[in-house]
Amino acid sequence: MRVSNQYHKGIKLRIKTLVNNIILINSLIVLFAISLHSNASTLEQAKQLHDRLVGVPPSQSTLNEMVTLLNNNQPIAAAYKAMENPHFYSTTLKLFAAPWTNKEQDIFAELNDYSATIIGMVRDDIDFRQILQADLTYVGKSDLGLPAYNKNNNAHYQALADQFINLADNLVATPQSSLNGLPASATAGVLTSRAAAKAFFYLGTNRAMLRFTLMNHLCTDLEPLKDNSLPTDRIRQDVSRSPGGDSRLFINNCSACHTGMDPLAQAFAYYDYQFDQDNDPTGEQGAITYNSEGMIDAKTGLRVQAKYHKNATSFPFGYITPDDQWENYWRQGINQKLGWDTNLPGKGQGMKSLGEELANSEAFAQCQVKKVFKAVCLRPAESNADLTAINNITASFKQNNYQLKRVFAEVGNYCMGE
């Protein structure tokens, strides 16, 4: 009986040991599976991050480095590693900037001085506010055998694209004033690029430059900015006060846009895009022009370009543009929501100071983040989490000297798990 009890105790002990071993083995299997899942997840995240930022698969060595950085809690460094790929500049950034250079907002528009300058400034981590005010244009290196920059055509940039030149390594910053003949004080970054002048100073009244700058860089069109509570004293003569014989249309619609638009568009009063309309109707061989001090337009008798006085008989008592002094009426009323910088005066002369006004608004900073979000996440912001991320990344953008490359890195990390 005693032997039998000892025998049973031994059996129970062996069974207990076996069960404990099974539990331990199962625990190890679970931990190993979790480890494998974690590594696989980091690997997938690294691939997703690279794909979203660059648009092509990473090399194995790059992928390994990114996984290590992500595992070491260095997600921004992982994104910067991905952005070392030349395709980030020649594809992602080119497609990102191309729509801003034309009225059709075509993402497949040819490379030009506008888009190349955006690419170069992102690469060099230049304060992105300078895109609207700097004396700066990016061109291809002089030893590439390309046609030289010509203010009358786009051949230089077309050759860069046609020859698949590596934009990451072969763009150099050049004073814009040394290329297009404008005084340095009259340059305003991409706003005075040849591409912008061709698209937005082409014929018309120069109001298009303001509208598309708002669309491209403050993420708003004129319609949401309509405010008919502002003074109408700066609305030009070409705007009828009784369109179709009905003054209510002017009061309720026309004036609501022009009260703010016309005082701002006055900054462009000395600029035009000149070309041979008979032999070159689309302006392919045209160039930006500027009436410097002492230059007088034959039609206006002032430095002001003739287009600012066109259709003067529509309302002869309207505002006659005398110079390029602009004022931001939108600092009052509902459009204070754009977040104007209270340290700036809200008025000035010419495009450079207007570019500074626009670039220092809260709307400008948030707009850049929204555009990067859509480009990298492949969708607009939708959820509360998305909006919170945009607000946080906008704050980071401003705190980090408006470096847009970092915005791409932060947005890429936000979207890499989708």
RAFEN-V26061 format. One record per residue. N is the residue number from 1. SS is DSSP state (@ for helix, = for strand, . for the rest). Layout:
n->{N & N}
ss->{SS & SS}
This chain:
n->{1 & 2 & 3 & 4 & 5 & 6 & 7 & 8 & 9 & 10 & 11 & 12 & 13 & 14 & 15 & 16 & 17 & 18 & 19 & 20 & 21 & 22 & 23 & 24 & 25 & 26 & 27 & 28 & 29 & 30 & 31 & 32 & 33 & 34 & 35 & 36 & 37 & 38 & 39 & 40 & 41 & 42 & 43 & 44 & 45 & 46 & 47 & 48 & 49 & 50 & 51 & 52 & 53 & 54 & 55 & 56 & 57 & 58 & 59 & 60 & 61 & 62 & 63 & 64 & 65 & 66 & 67 & 68 & 69 & 70 & 71 & 72 & 73 & 74 & 75 & 76 & 77 & 78 & 79 & 80 & 81 & 82 & 83 & 84 & 85 & 86 & 87 & 88 & 89 & 90 & 91 & 92 & 93 & 94 & 95 & 96 & 97 & 98 & 99 & 100 & 101 & 102 & 103 & 104 & 105 & 106 & 107 & 108 & 109 & 110 & 111 & 112 & 113 & 114 & 115 & 116 & 117 & 118 & 119 & 120 & 121 & 122 & 123 & 124 & 125 & 126 & 127 & 128 & 129 & 130 & 131 & 132 & 133 & 134 & 135 & 136 & 137 & 138 & 139 & 140 & 141 & 142 & 143 & 144 & 145 & 146 & 147 & 148 & 149 & 150 & 151 & 152 & 153 & 154 & 155 & 156 & 157 & 158 & 159 & 160 & 161 & 162 & 163 & 164 & 165 & 166 & 167 & 168 & 169 & 170 & 171 & 172 & 173 & 174 & 175 & 176 & 177 & 178 & 179 & 180 & 181 & 182 & 183 & 184 & 185 & 186 & 187 & 188 & 189 & 190 & 191 & 192 & 193 & 194 & 195 & 196 & 197 & 198 & 199 & 200 & 201 & 202 & 203 & 204 & 205 & 206 & 207 & 208 & 209 & 210 & 211 & 212 & 213 & 214 & 215 & 216 & 217 & 218 & 219 & 220 & 221 & 222 & 223 & 224 & 225 & 226 & 227 & 228 & 229 & 230 & 231 & 232 & 233 & 234 & 235 & 236 & 237 & 238 & 239 & 240 & 241 & 242 & 243 & 244 & 245 & 246 & 247 & 248 & 249 & 250 & 251 & 252 & 253 & 254 & 255 & 256 & 257 & 258 & 259 & 260 & 261 & 262 & 263 & 264 & 265 & 266 & 267 & 268 & 269 & 270 & 271 & 272 & 273 & 274 & 275 & 276 & 277 & 278 & 279 & 280 & 281 & 282 & 283 & 284 & 285 & 286 & 287 & 288 & 289 & 290 & 291 & 292 & 293 & 294 & 295 & 296 & 297 & 298 & 299 & 300 & 301 & 302 & 303 & 304 & 305 & 306 & 307 & 308 & 309 & 310 & 311 & 312 & 313 & 314 & 315 & 316 & 317 & 318 & 319 & 320 & 321 & 322 & 323 & 324 & 325 & 326 & 327 & 328 & 329 & 330 & 331 & 332 & 333 & 334 & 335 & 336 & 337 & 338 & 339 & 340 & 341 & 342 & 343 & 344 & 345 & 346 & 347 & 348 & 349 & 350 & 351 & 352 & 353 & 354 & 355 & 356 & 357 & 358 & 359 & 360 & 361 & 362 & 363 & 364 & 365 & 366 & 367 & 368 & 369 & 370 & 371 & 372 & 373 & 374 & 375 & 376 & 377 & 378 & 379 & 380 & 381 & 382 & 383 & 384 & 385 & 386 & 387 & 388 & 389 & 390 & 391 & 392 & 393 & 394 & 395 & 396 & 397 & 398 & 399 & 400 & 401 & 402 & 403 & 404 & 405 & 406 & 407 & 408 & 409 & 410 & 411 & 412 & 413 & 414 & 415 & 416 & 417 & 418}
ss->{. & @ & @ & @ & @ & @ & @ & @ & @ & @ & @ & @ & @ & @ & @ & @ & @ & @ & @ & @ & @ & @ & @ & @ & @ & @ & @ & @ & @ & @ & @ & @ & @ & @ & @ & @ & @ & @ & @ & @ & @ & @ & @ & @ & @ & @ & @ & @ & @ & @ & @ & @ & @ & @ & . & . & . & . & . & @ & @ & @ & @ & @ & @ & @ & @ & @ & @ & @ & @ & . & . & . & @ & @ & @ & @ & @ & @ & @ & @ & . & . & . & . & @ & @ & @ & @ & @ & @ & @ & @ & @ & @ & @ & @ & @ & @ & @ & . & . & . & . & . & . & . & . & . & . & . & @ & @ & @ & @ & @ & @ & @ & @ & @ & @ & @ & . & . & . & . & @ & @ & @ & @ & @ & . & . & . & . & = & = & = & = & . & @ & @ & @ & . & . & . & . & . & . & . & . & . & . & @ & @ & @ & @ & @ & @ & @ & @ & . & . & . & . & @ & @ & @ & @ & = & = & = & = & . & . & @ & @ & @ & @ & . & . & . & @ & @ & @ & . & . & @ & @ & @ & @ & . & @ & @ & @ & @ & @ & @ & @ & . & . & . & . & . & . & @ & @ & @ & @ & @ & @ & @ & @ & @ & @ & @ & . & . & . & . & . & @ & @ & @ & . & . & . & . & . & . & . & . & . & . & = & . & . & . & . & . & . & @ & @ & @ & . & @ & @ & @ & @ & @ & @ & @ & @ & @ & @ & @ & @ & @ & @ & @ & @ & @ & @ & @ & @ & @ & @ & . & . & = & = & = & = & . & . & . & . & . & . & . & . & . & . & . & . & = & = & = & = & . & . & . & . & . & . & . & . & . & . & . & . & . & . & . & @ & @ & @ & @ & . & . & @ & @ & @ & . & . & . & . & = & . & . & . & . & . & = & = & = & . & @ & @ & @ & . & @ & @ & @ & @ & @ & @ & . & . & . & . & . & . & . & . & = & = & = & @ & @ & @ & @ & @ & @ & @ & @ & @ & @ & . & . & @ & @ & @ & @ & @ & @ & @ & @ & @ & @ & @ & @ & @ & @ & @ & @ & . & . & . & . & . & . & @ & @ & @ & @ & @ & @ & @ & @ & @ & @ & @ & @ & @ & @ & @ & @ & . & . & . & . & @ & @ & @ & @ & @ & @ & @ & @ & @ & @ & @ & @ & . & . & .}
